[in-house]
Amino acid sequence: MSRRALRFLLVSSAAVLVMVAGLAVYRFLPVRVLTDYQGRPACSPLYAFWMPRVSVRVLVAASVALLYIAWLWFATERAPRGAWRRCVALGASWLWLLVLAIAVAGIRLPINDLGAFTRVYPGEEFWDDVPLVAEHGPTWFLANFTRLQTRNQLSLHGLQHPPGHTLFLWGVTRVFGLSAEAAALAILLGGSTGVVPLARLARRLAGEPTERRVLALYPVVPSVLLFAVAAPDFLFAGLALWSLWLAVEAVLGGGVFVALAAGAVGGMAATFSFAQAFVGLLVGIFAIARWIERPGVGRPLASMAVGLAAWYAILRWGFAFDWLDALRLAHQKYAAVVRAEFGSYSLMDWLYTSLGNLLAFAWYLGVPAVAGAALSVAAAVRTRAFGSVGPHFARSLWLTVAVMVFGGVFILEVERVWLFIVGPVLIVAAAMLPAADEPRADRRWLAALVAVPLLQAVVWETLFFTIW
């Protein structure tokens, strides 16, 4: 075993111990932030409830997981070379993501009830706002969105988010009727398209070997498997990946049209979640770092700003929807929820939620990705090599994640809400993973890497109810 592989195993073991110890500490803290479900307290800082569900469907999910590992084993040896290999790997990653997510969701839900997420907390979901759009139309909904926010005439999530998710779900009902199952599958299909820009981004930043690992690991990240079906955050994650890939390409010299597209797609993503601001923060830090090294990113940044401004102008003057005003009102609604939970948000409350954010995100990221991320952070602190990823992107990513963790914007539930940053973290983490010295050993290594998070996801979904 190489020194790098041994170091990875040691870091993985340490990560597991730290996470388990952290969960044990939080278990006995008196603070309770997350909403109970049917009288059961959440396993804070994880939004999960101890509700074991053992049935034959667990065996189905486990069998699908084993098939995926077997496919990776044989595909690694028999895959075609060149461009065909990349196409096969990309298509297979996308297809396996769909199959694995449905199989894991099926542990608790039959295939004809995947839309059960709409009934967990009535009055809180985007789905509850769809009848409003159906009654008055999407143009009226956009024009009156901030008025609806002011009068508390939207669902809890609708009050705190832009209208994109609600309009998307309304569009699904126009095609398939008022079917929550169709909505759940549409969210899965829409979010899964993010595999394409994720692969392109990994190849651009870190090369083909890291791209292959990312394509193998992304479908088995526990947070992706547990929330890809039905959680609207996964839909936003797909859009965020498209915008990030285009923006990075623009910063690295992709041209004016790519930059304009990056701004416009970023604006579209921001219509689904205000968290797109953190994608913008990542791109901004990355662009500044590139500019310090080699000036010349001013034009792509200006072009991205034009694309973003054009999207804002279309919404503002074409549909009378003011994104900035919606953001202001959403912040007010969110602040009211925080005050209701904490009263005055003290330093100890901030520490509790910040460290809880980090622990929850890491727990659902999966052990291999957490170990790779830890190695990348260590490299950032010690200014050493970042594997195959350039230092600018890695440091920009970790600065952005630090703001997300400690900025006081997010109060737990990040295992789902932060799906949009899972892809970039996985790229940086995969670049730090050791490779075996020969193909047969490399297949075994890759199989072990995907088996661990798969086991995490199947066991966790079997033992805990994770809401969405």
C-alpha positions in Angstrom: 0.0 0.0 0.0 1.4 3.4 -1.0 2.0 6.1 1.6 -0.8 8.2 -0.1 -3.3 5.4 0.2 -2.4 4.8 3.8 -2.8 8.5 4.6 -6.2 8.5 3.0 -7.3 5.5 5.1 -6.1 7.2 8.2 -7.9 10.4 7.4 -11.0 8.5 6.6 -10.9 6.7 9.9 -10.3 9.9 11.8 -13.2 11.6 9.9 -15.6 8.8 10.9 -14.5 9.0 14.5 -14.9 12.8 14.6 -18.3 12.7 13.0 -19.6 10.0 15.3 -18.2 11.9 18.3 -19.8 15.1 17.1 -23.2 13.5 16.7 -22.9 12.0 20.1 -22.2 15.4 21.7 -25.1 17.0 19.9 -27.4 14.2 21.0 -27.1 15.4 24.6 -27.1 19.2 24.1 -30.3 20.8 25.4 -30.9 23.0 22.3 -33.7 21.9 20.0 -33.9 23.8 16.7 -35.4 21.3 14.2 -39.1 20.7 14.1 -40.4 17.5 15.6 -42.2 15.0 13.5 -45.2 13.0 15.0 -43.8 13.8 18.4 -40.3 12.5 17.7 -37.4 14.9 18.1 -34.9 15.2 15.2 -31.4 13.7 15.6 -29.9 17.1 15.6 -28.0 18.5 13.8 -29.3 16.0 11.3 -32.9 16.5 10.1 -33.6 12.8 10.5 -35.9 10.8 12.8 -35.3 7.3 14.2 -38.0 5.4 12.4 -36.7 2.0 11.2 -38.4 0.6 8.1 -37.3 -2.9 7.3 -38.9 -4.6 4.4 -38.1 -6.5 1.2 -37.5 -3.2 -0.5 -34.3 -2.8 1.4 -33.0 -5.9 -0.4 -34.0 -4.3 -3.7 -32.0 -1.2 -3.0 -29.1 -3.3 -1.8 -29.2 -5.4 -5.0 -29.2 -2.3 -7.2 -26.2 -1.0 -5.2 -24.4 -4.3 -5.8 -25.2 -4.1 -9.5 -23.7 -0.6 -9.7 -20.5 -1.8 -8.0 -20.3 -4.7 -10.4 -20.9 -2.4 -13.4 -18.0 -0.2 -12.3 -15.8 -3.2 -11.9 -16.4 -4.5 -15.5 -16.8 -1.1 -17.2 -13.4 0.0 -15.9 -11.8 -2.8 -17.8 -13.9 -3.0 -21.0 -14.8 0.7 -21.6 -14.0 2.1 -25.0 -11.2 4.5 -25.4 -11.2 8.2 -26.3 -14.4 10.3 -26.7 -16.6 7.3 -26.6 -15.4 6.3 -23.2 -16.3 9.8 -21.8 -19.8 9.6 -23.4 -20.4 6.1 -22.0 -19.2 7.1 -18.6 -21.3 10.3 -18.6 -24.5 8.5 -19.8 -24.0 5.7 -17.4 -23.5 8.0 -14.4 -26.7 9.8 -15.3 -28.7 6.6 -15.7 -27.3 5.0 -12.5 -28.1 8.2 -10.6 -31.7 7.9 -11.6 -31.9 4.2 -10.8 -30.1 4.4 -7.5 -32.1 7.4 -6.2 -35.4 5.7 -7.0 -34.2 2.4 -5.4 -33.1 4.2 -2.2 -36.4 6.2 -2.1 -38.2 2.9 -2.6 -37.0 1.7 0.8 -39.7 3.8 2.4 -42.0 4.6 -0.5 -43.7 2.4 -3.1 -43.0 3.6 -6.7 -46.5 4.9 -7.0 -46.1 7.2 -3.9 -42.9 9.0 -4.5 -44.7 12.3 -4.1 -45.3 11.7 -0.4 -43.0 14.6 0.4 -46.0 16.9 -0.4 -47.9 15.6 2.6 -45.1 15.7 5.3 -45.7 19.3 6.5 -49.0 20.6 4.9 -48.8 24.3 4.1 -45.0 24.4 4.0 -44.2 23.1 0.5 -43.9 24.7 -2.9 -46.5 22.2 -4.0 -49.0 23.9 -1.8 -48.6 27.1 -3.9 -49.2 25.4 -7.3 -53.1 25.8 -7.1 -52.5 29.5 -6.8 -50.6 29.6 -10.1 -53.1 27.3 -11.7 -56.0 29.6 -10.8 -54.4 32.9 -11.8 -51.7 32.0 -14.2 -47.8 32.3 -14.1 -47.7 35.9 -15.2 -50.1 37.0 -12.4 -48.1 34.9 -9.9 -44.8 36.6 -10.9 -46.3 40.1 -10.9 -47.9 39.6 -7.5 -45.3 37.5 -5.9 -43.9 40.1 -3.4 -47.5 41.1 -2.5 -48.2 37.5 -1.7 -45.0 37.4 0.4 -46.1 40.5 2.3 -49.5 39.1 3.1 -48.2 35.7 4.1 -50.3 34.1 1.3 -47.7 31.5 0.3 -46.4 28.3 1.9 -43.5 28.5 4.4 -41.0 27.6 1.7 -42.7 29.9 -0.8 -42.3 32.8 1.5 -38.5 32.3 1.8 -37.6 31.4 -1.8 -38.0 32.9 -5.3 -40.9 31.6 -7.4 -38.9 29.3 -9.7 -39.7 26.0 -7.9 -43.4 26.7 -7.7 -43.5 27.6 -11.4 -41.6 24.5 -12.4 -44.0 22.3 -10.4 -46.9 24.1 -12.0 -45.4 23.4 -15.4 -45.2 19.7 -14.6 -48.9 19.7 -13.6 -49.8 21.3 -17.0 -48.3 18.2 -18.7 -49.1 15.4 -16.2 -52.0 16.8 -14.1 -51.9 17.3 -10.4 -49.6 14.3 -9.8 -47.1 14.6 -6.9 -45.4 11.5 -8.2 -44.8 13.1 -11.6 -43.5 16.2 -9.8 -41.1 14.1 -7.8 -39.7 12.4 -10.9 -39.5 15.7 -12.7 -37.4 17.1 -9.9 -35.1 14.0 -10.2 -34.8 14.3 -13.9 -34.2 18.1 -13.9 -31.6 17.9 -11.1 -29.8 14.9 -12.7 -28.9 17.0 -15.8 -26.3 18.6 -13.5 -24.1 15.5 -14.1 -23.2 16.9 -17.6 -21.7 20.3 -16.4 -20.2 18.5 -13.3 -18.3 16.2 -15.6 -17.2 19.0 -17.9 -16.1 21.1 -14.9 -14.2 18.2 -13.4 -12.3 17.6 -16.6 -11.6 21.3 -17.1 -10.2 21.8 -13.6 -8.6 18.4 -12.8 -8.3 16.3 -15.9 -9.8 13.0 -17.1 -8.8 10.7 -14.1 -10.6 13.0 -11.7 -13.6 13.3 -14.0 -14.0 9.5 -14.0 -13.9 9.4 -10.3 -16.4 12.2 -9.9 -18.8 10.4 -12.4 -18.4 7.2 -10.3 -18.9 8.9 -7.0 -21.6 11.5 -7.6 -24.5 9.0 -8.0 -23.6 7.5 -4.6 -23.2 10.6 -2.5 -25.6 10.0 0.4 -27.2 13.4 0.3 -27.8 13.0 -3.5 -29.3 9.6 -3.1 -31.5 10.5 -0.1 -32.9 13.8 -1.5 -32.7 13.6 -5.3 -36.2 12.3 -5.5 -38.7 15.0 -4.6 -36.4 17.6 -2.8 -36.6 20.8 -4.9 -33.1 21.7 -3.7 -31.8 19.0 -6.1 -33.5 20.7 -9.0 -31.7 23.9 -8.1 -28.4 22.0 -7.6 -28.6 21.0 -11.3 -29.1 24.6 -12.4 -26.3 25.8 -10.1 -23.9 23.3 -11.7 -24.7 24.5 -15.2 -24.1 28.1 -14.1 -20.9 27.3 -12.3 -19.4 25.4 -15.2 -20.2 28.2 -17.7 -18.8 30.8 -15.4 -15.6 28.9 -14.8 -15.2 28.4 -18.6 -15.8 32.1 -19.1 -13.1 33.0 -16.5 -10.7 30.6 -18.1 -11.1 32.2 -21.5 -14.3 30.7 -22.9 -15.3 33.8 -24.8 -18.0 36.5 -24.6 -21.0 34.3 -25.5 -20.1 31.7 -22.9 -19.8 34.5 -20.3 -23.2 36.0 -21.4 -24.7 32.5 -21.1 -23.2 32.1 -17.6 -24.8 35.3 -16.4 -28.2 34.4 -17.9 -28.1 30.8 -16.5 -27.0 32.2 -13.1 -30.0 34.5 -13.2 -32.3 31.6 -14.0 -30.8 29.6 -11.1 -31.3 32.6 -8.8 -35.0 32.5 -9.7 -35.1 29.1 -7.9 -33.0 29.8 -4.9 -31.3 32.8 -3.3 -28.4 30.4 -2.4 -27.2 31.1 -6.0 -25.5 34.1 -4.4 -22.9 31.7 -3.0 -22.2 30.3 -6.4 -21.6 33.9 -7.5 -19.3 34.3 -4.5 -17.3 31.3 -5.5 -17.0 32.5 -9.1 -16.0 36.0 -7.9 -13.3 34.8 -5.6 -12.0 32.4 -8.3 -12.0 35.3 -10.9 -10.1 37.6 -8.5 -7.5 34.9 -7.9 -7.1 34.4 -11.6 -6.9 38.1 -12.2 -4.1 38.5 -9.6 -2.0 35.9 -11.5 -2.9 36.9 -15.0 -4.9 40.1 -15.6 -7.6 39.8 -18.3 -10.7 38.4 -16.7 -12.4 41.8 -16.7 -14.2 41.2 -20.0 -15.7 37.9 -19.1 -16.9 39.2 -15.7 -18.4 42.2 -17.4 -20.2 39.9 -19.9 -21.5 37.7 -17.1 -22.8 40.9 -15.4 -24.6 41.8 -18.7 -26.2 38.4 -19.0 -27.3 38.5 -15.4 -28.7 42.1 -15.8 -30.6 41.0 -18.9 -32.3 38.2 -17.0 -33.2 40.6 -14.2 -34.5 43.2 -16.6 -36.7 40.6 -18.3 -38.3 39.6 -15.0 -38.5 43.1 -13.7 -40.0 44.9 -16.7 -41.4 42.0 -18.6 -43.2 40.3 -15.8 -43.2 42.9 -13.0 -41.2 40.6 -10.7 -38.5 42.3 -8.6 -36.0 39.7 -7.5 -34.3 42.1 -5.1 -37.5 43.0 -3.4 -38.4 39.3 -3.1 -35.0 38.7 -1.5 -35.6 41.5 1.0 -39.0 40.1 2.0 -37.7 36.5 2.2 -35.0 37.6 4.5 -37.6 39.2 6.8 -39.6 36.0 6.8 -36.5 33.9 7.5 -35.4 36.3 10.3 -38.8 36.0 11.9 -38.5 32.2 12.0 -35.0 32.5 13.5 -36.4 34.9 16.2 -39.2 32.4 16.9 -36.7 29.6 17.4 -33.9 31.4 19.3 -35.3 34.7 20.6 -32.1 36.6 20.5 -29.5 34.8 18.3 -26.6 34.5 20.8 -23.0 33.6 20.2 -23.7 30.1 21.6 -26.6 29.7 19.2 -24.3 30.7 16.3 -21.7 28.2 17.4 -24.3 25.5 17.8 -25.7 26.0 14.3 -22.4 26.7 12.5 -20.7 23.5 13.8 -24.0 21.7 13.2 -24.0 22.8 9.6 -20.5 21.5 9.1 -21.2 18.2 10.8 -24.5 17.6 8.9 -23.0 18.4 5.5 -20.0 16.2 6.1 -22.2 13.3 7.4 -24.3 13.2 4.2 -21.3 13.8 1.9 -19.9 10.3 2.5 -16.7 9.1 4.0 -14.5 9.1 0.9 -15.5 12.6 -0.1 -15.1 13.9 3.4 -11.6 12.4 3.6 -10.6 13.9 0.2 -12.1 17.2 1.3 -10.1 17.2 4.5 -6.9 16.5 2.6 -7.7 19.4 0.3 -8.3 21.8 3.2 -5.0 20.7 4.7 -3.3 21.4 1.4 -5.0 24.9 1.4 -3.8 25.7 4.8 -0.2 24.4 4.2 -0.1 25.8 0.6 0.8 22.4 -0.8 -0.4 20.6 -3.9 -4.2 20.2 -4.4 -4.0 16.9 -6.4 -4.9 17.7 -10.0 -7.1 20.7 -9.2 -5.6 24.1 -9.5 -5.1 26.0 -6.2 -7.2 29.0 -7.2 -10.4 27.0 -7.5 -9.8 24.8 -4.4 -9.0 27.8 -2.2 -12.0 29.8 -3.7 -14.3 26.8 -2.9 -13.1 26.4 0.7 -13.4 30.2 1.4 -17.0 30.0 0.0 -17.8 27.0 2.1 -16.4 28.7 5.2 -18.7 31.6 4.6 -21.6 29.2 4.2 -20.8 27.3 7.4 -20.0 30.3 9.7 -21.9 33.2 8.0 -25.0 32.7 10.0 -27.2 32.5 6.9 -28.0 28.8 7.2 -29.5 27.2 10.3 -29.2 23.4 9.8 -31.0 21.4 7.2 -27.9 21.8 5.1 -27.7 18.2 4.1 -30.5 19.0 1.7 -30.1 22.8 1.2 -26.4 22.6 0.3 -26.9 20.0 -2.5 -25.8 22.8 -4.9 -22.2 22.8 -3.5 -21.8 19.0 -3.3 -20.6 18.8 -6.9 -17.7 21.3 -6.6 -16.7 19.8 -3.3 -16.6 16.3 -4.8 -14.3 17.5 -7.6 -11.8 18.9 -5.2 -12.1 15.9 -3.0 -11.8 13.3 -5.8 -8.6 15.0 -7.0 -7.0 14.2 -3.6 -8.0 10.5 -3.7 -5.1 8.1 -4.2 -4.9 5.9 -7.3 -3.8 2.3 -7.4 -0.6 1.3 -9.3 -2.2 -1.1 -11.8 -5.7 -1.4 -13.4 -6.9 -4.5 -11.4 -6.1 -2.9 -8.1 -7.6 0.4 -9.3 -10.9 -1.4 -9.9 -10.9 -2.8 -6.4 -10.1 0.6 -5.0 -12.9 2.3 -7.0 -15.4 -0.4 -5.9 -14.4 0.2 -2.3 -14.8 4.0 -2.7 -18.4 3.7 -4.0 -19.4 0.9 -1.6 -18.9 2.9 1.5 -21.3 5.8 0.7 -23.7 3.4 -0.8 -23.8 1.5 2.4 -24.2 4.7 4.3 -27.2 5.8 2.2 -29.0 2.4 2.3 -28.6 1.9 6.0 -29.5 5.5 6.8 -32.7 5.5 4.7 -33.6 2.1 6.4 -33.2 3.4 9.9 -34.1 7.1 9.7 -36.9 9.1 8.2 -35.3 12.1 6.4 -38.4 14.1 5.5 -37.8 14.9 1.8 
